[in-house]
């Protein structure tokens, strides 16, 4: 019978409706994804929960726990799951409170007996009973444990890495910074997080870092690593390398920067030192190249001036009755002398001078030159000499050391137009391996330091990089040749020393010259002094010179003075001449094609050990004769020379 008030709906009684609802709830119960169970709590005589009984279990419960309904319904949990009464999770205690108080509880708990994690909602449908709806979250907990393990590993790696890591937002606020940052920066983490900007110096190199960070935040692209100078907590400056990448959210929006920091101070300083040494090496090579060029030019020019000076002297003797002509010859001679002085300076710079070395106390030279230096620098410059404690013996050419002192004093005077103080100091020093490594022109060893310091205007770095180049000068036109300091450089380098310059604009300049220290027992090995009483003779002289013009003028000078002259254009030619002829003196150029003068002299002395030899040259090759120096007891005359000086030297050698 249809319900009149509701057509189409069958009229059923209350029992049927109740049964229908129960079936629906039963279907819901059976098909729930979550586990469901209904329990009754078991109390002891004092009312304390000691167990609970399974009343209902759905299939999902069976699935999650492995407990079947047929094995559990009507039974106590301590029987179904042995040991559950002693489970640290205290299931009985938790569920007893729910059953007795009616309090709902939602919690996660691990079951030791089942070895699983559950997310549980417990409630009481009626007093003394409780129901649970739960999910198995064991996999999620395992994933979280794995994540925590990876986070721990990552944290361990970060904390033990030799790099520091950080994360900051788009405003530069530090969100994370690793523990190793303290090793890099020296500051504690709290200060770094609140005072990040205070550790960055105002070094111009830091500007690039700011630009790259801003570009990364703007473009979202990783930038190249950059260097940053920071202020360490100990007050020192450190150089750090920063490698940054932008951090993006899921929408690709840049939210900040993650960066890795490495202390590269040692590497940076080493690279700077390498660059410094490279600059020194290039400068040394440049000076060497200029020196070879200057030496070659000076040598050829000296030969020309030898011819000019020689013929001037010869002509002078022929026109004694012509005053006007004599005046012209004198002017030519004076011009030649000035040209000769310039070539001497070029030869000194190029280290091609032939040196007459002797061992002496540098202190004696400085003190012996003091009065001359006072006249050079003038009354408005105070001269002070600091005497050494040691005995600073060096092996050098006395005249050249005096030339160094004069040149440096003149430069100092020009740098102090309003007066000042010139300090000269000599002392013994040891230069170690570390010093030699950072100064390419120096080898470790014992040295004598000659320091010449002034309180003048000083020099810029650009000027200092060029001061030893020939013809470079900062003086007004006509006030200097630009050869003074280049001469100093060449003299010092030729005897194995080194020159260092320290200068600051407005403060002054200090030249520090390091001479190899010599044994004082070697002093006194100079040639004997002889003053000839005549300029002519009748001895036989073998003149060996490859330059035809130079050989011609010398031949004319010797012939005029009465000597018997044999001439040769090279060493082999000279040997052939001497094979059947006795000679009293060999006058030979040092540098000649094929056999040089030194080898020629050695071969002739094998036949005649008492043969006297006078060497001549505008310079000598370092590779041939002991780095361009003459051995003790060797006679030498420097081109260009005058008639008088040549004839006097020949008489000195023949009569020695």
Secondary structure by P-SEA (a helix, b strand, c coil): cccccccccccccaaaaaaaaaaaaaaaaaaccbbbbbbbbbbcccccccbbbbccccaaaaaacccccccccccccccccccccccccaaaaaaaaaaaccbbbbbbbbbcccccccbbbbbbccccbbbbbbbbaaaaaaaaaaaaaaaaaaaaaaaaccccccccccccccccccccccccccccaaaaaccccccccccccaaaaaaaaaaaaacccccccbbbbbbccccbbbbbbbbbbbbbcccccccccccccccaaaaaaaaaaaaaaaaaaaaaaaaaaaaaaaaaaaaaaaaaaaaaaaaaaaaaaaccccaaaaaaaaaaaaaaaaaaaaaaaaaaaacccccbbbbbbaaaaaaaaaaaaaaaacccbbbbbbbbcccccccccaaaaaaaaaaaaaaaaaacccbbbbbbbbbbbbbcaaaaaacccccbbbbbbbbbbbccccccaaaaacccccccccccccccccaaaaaaaaaaaaabbbbbbbbccccbbbbbbbcccccccccccccbbbbbccccccbbbbbbbccaaaaaaaaaaaaaaccbbbbbccaaaaaaaaccccccccccccccccccaaaaaaaaaaacccbbbbbbcccccccccccccccccbbbbcccccaaaaaaaaaaaaac
